[in-house]
Amino acid sequence: FLFPALFVLGLYLAYPVVETFRLSVTDRDQGGAFVGGANYAQMFSEPKFWEAMRNNMLWLIVVPAFSTAFGLLVAQLTDRISWGNIAKSLIFMPMAISFVGAAVIWKLVYDVRPVDVTQIGILNAALMALGREEPVTFLTIPFWNNFFLMIVLIWIQTGFAMVILSAALRGIPEETVEAAIVDGANPFQIFFKIKVPQIMGTIVVVWTTITIVVLKVFDIVFAMTNGQWETQVLANYMYDMLFRANDWGVGSASAMIIMLLVSPILVWNVYNARKEMK
């Protein structure tokens, strides 16, 4: 009975990990010869790798925090209103769009045309209508362009956070809320001191789940900037090494780095999820 599951896990999980590690310590130009940590040393010496690491850390700080916060806020605000389900449906809708599709939509939002041409990008059209003389090239502004890319993932993941946290809020016993009201607690005190502590485990699970998505983010960056203008991330760096530079050693080494970064968070997420079910 265990064999089918073990076979599938071995074929699609264990084997790729082992094979990727093997490729990360070999050199394609030398016919697959073992080179030890040479690929890792080369990767660590490349400025683009450290740019990708910095950007990934920035994504890790911003995207899970804002996605979880917005999801919790929407879940609370739409919990008791008559049209709450409609609002939730609209906010959850981006979850049904692929990352590439969302990237294309937002690339049109940020689109820039010459000054003498009508702007089709919503943001630049609005800025020009408000009196700005020249359009803004949002995706080429160093540092800040990373935040413009993050908005896309926040837009997508807020719906996921909202659904999970909304279910958690509905699971809070009404007695605790009623007791707080009787004791004179205001809505802010009820939310922050009664509701949030009771769903903190769920908040952590949502946070860590989004964190795992962020560590693997690729589609949005690839479709919108392709890592140009200082927007490189680890997954896109891995793709560049594997399929553009044809360097399977460094590409596989970067894949192993991504796996090492994701694994502790994944273990922590599973631990918290199991604790929630007890």
N, C-alpha and C positions, 0 to 999 in steps of 0.2 A: 504493500500500500504506500510506503514511503518512497519507493523507487522512482515513480514518475516525477514527483516534486523535486527529489534530489537530482535527478538527471537534468531536468530543465534548469534548475539553479546552477548546476555545474557547467552546463553548456552555455548558458546566456549570462552568467555572472562570474563564476570562479575562473573559467577558462579565459575570458577576455581580460580579466585583471592580471592573471599570470602571464599571458602573452604580451600584454602592454608593458609589463615590467621587464620582460625579456627583451623586447624591442628597445626599451629605454637604456639598456646597457650594451647595445650592439651598434655597429656602424654600417649603414647601407652601402656606402662607397667602398668599404673593405669586404664586401660580400657577406655581411652579417657577422663580422668578427666581434668578439667580446672586447669592449673598451672600458668596462667598469663605470666609474662616475664621470667620464669625460663629457658625456652629453649634458649631465646636470651642471658641470662646471661651465660649459659653454653657455647654457641657458642662463645661469646666474650672472654671467658676465655681460649679457645683452641688456641695454637700456630699455628696450621695448618690453622685456619681461617684467622689470621693476615698475615700469609705467602701468602695466596690466595689474600687477599686485596692488599698487596704490589705488588705482581706480576701483578694483574689486573691494578693497577695504572701505572706500568711500560709499560704494553701493550698499555694502553690508550695514553701514551706520544709518543711512538715510531710508532705503526702501522698506525694510521690515518695520521700522519705527512708524513711518507715515502710513503704510498700508494697514498695519494693525490698529493704529490710532483712529484713522478714518473709518475703518470697518467697525470698530467698537462704537464710535460716535453715531454712525448711521444706524447700527443695530439698536442702540438705545433710543434714538429720536423717532424711529419708525415702529417701535415696539407696540405702542398702544393707539396709533392713529388709524382711521378707517381706510385710508389709501396707502397704508404702509407697505402692503404687498406689491402694489404697483411701483412704488419707489424702489423697493428692493429688487424687483425684476429689472428695472432700468440700470441700476448700479451693478447688478450681477451680469448684465448682458456682455460686457467686454470679455468675461471669462470664456464665452463661446467663440471668441475670435482667436485665431492663431497668432502667435507672437509676430510672425512676418506680416500678417494682415494688419495687426495693430500698428506695426512700425510704418507700413505704407500710409495708413490713415494719418498718423502724426507727422510723417514726413511732409505730407500735403499741408498740415496745419502750420509747420515751420517754413514752408516753401518761400523762396525769395526770388523775385524777378527784378530786372533792371528798373531804374527809377521811372523811365518813360513808358513802361509797360504796366498794364493793370495787374495788381497783385492778386494771385489766387490763393495764397496762404492766408488763413484766417487771421493770425496774429499780425502779420505785416499789413494786411488790408485794414485792420482796426487801427494800427499805429499811424498809417498814412492818413486815414480818415480823421484822426485826432490832431493832425497837423505836423507829424514828423516828416522831415524832408527826404530822408533816405531810409530804405528798408534795412532790417537787421538780419544778418546771416547767423541765425541762432546756433546752428550746428557746427560752426567753425570758431566760436568764441572759446579760447582756451579755458579750461577748468569748468566754466559755467555750462559748457555744452554737455558735460556729463550729467548735470542735473536735468537738462532738457530731455535726455534719454531716460533718466530714472522716472520721470513723470509718466512715461508710457507703461512701465512695469507697475508703478503704483496704481495707475488707472485700472490695470487688469486685476491685480491682486487684492484690491480693496473689496471687490465683490466676494472673493473667496473668504477673506477675513470676516466680512459681514455675516455671511451665512452661518459659519461655525460659531461665532460669538453670539449671534441672535438666538441660536438654539441653546447656548449655555445660559444666556440671560433668562430665557423662558423656563429653564430648569431650576431657577432660584426659588426656594420656598416663599410663598406670599406672606407667611407668618412673620418672617424676619423683616420684610419691608413694612408691613403694617405696624409692627412693634416700634420700628424706627420713627414712623409718622406719629404714633401716639406719644413718643418721647420728645417730639418737637423737632425732629431732624428736617432740614430743608432738602430740596431735590439734589443739590450738589453733594451734600453730606451722605444722602442715601446712595448716590451713585458711586462716589469714591470710597466711602467707608463701609458700605454694606454689600453692594453688588460686585464691585471690582475685586475685593479680597476673595469672594466666594468663587469667582471664575478665573482666578489667577493661573491655575493649572492649564486651563484651556487657552488663555492668552499666550502662555509660554509655548504651547504646542503650535499655535498659529504662527507665532514669531519665528520659531525655529524652522517650521516648514517653509515659510517664505524665504528665510535665510538660505536654505538649501537651493531653492530656485534661483536666488540671486548669485550664488557661487557658480552656478552652471549657465548664467545668462550668456546667450550667444546671438540668437536670431535678431534681437532688436538692434544691437550694435552692428552686426553684419549688414543688415538691410538699410540702416540709416547713415552710418559713417564708415563702415568697414574698418573701424579702428583708427581712422585718420584723425588729425587735429587733437591728438593726445586723449583719445577716447578708448584706447585698447583695453580689453579685458582678457582674462586667462583663457576662456574657451575660444575666443576669436584668435588669440595668439597661437593656441594649439592647432586650430584649423589652418592658419597661415603656414605654420611650420610643416604640417603633414601634407597639405594639398597644393600649396603654392611653392614653398621652398623644397618640397620633396625630401625633407629631412625627418625620417621616421624616428630617429633617435631622440632629438630634441622635442619633437611633437609628442612622442610617447612619454617623455620625461615630464612635460607640462601637464599631460593627462594624469599622471601619477600624483602630481602636486595638487591638482583639483580634487582627486579622490581622497588624499590625505586631509585636505581642508574640510571636505564634506563629511567624512566618516564620524568624527567625534560629535558633530551636531546631529547626525542621523541617529547615533546611539543614544544621545541625550533625549532626542525626540521620542524614540521608541520607549525609553524608560518612563518618561512623563506620561505618554499615552497609556501605558500599562497601569501606572499609578492612578490615573483618572478612572480607569475601568473597575478598580477594586472598590 
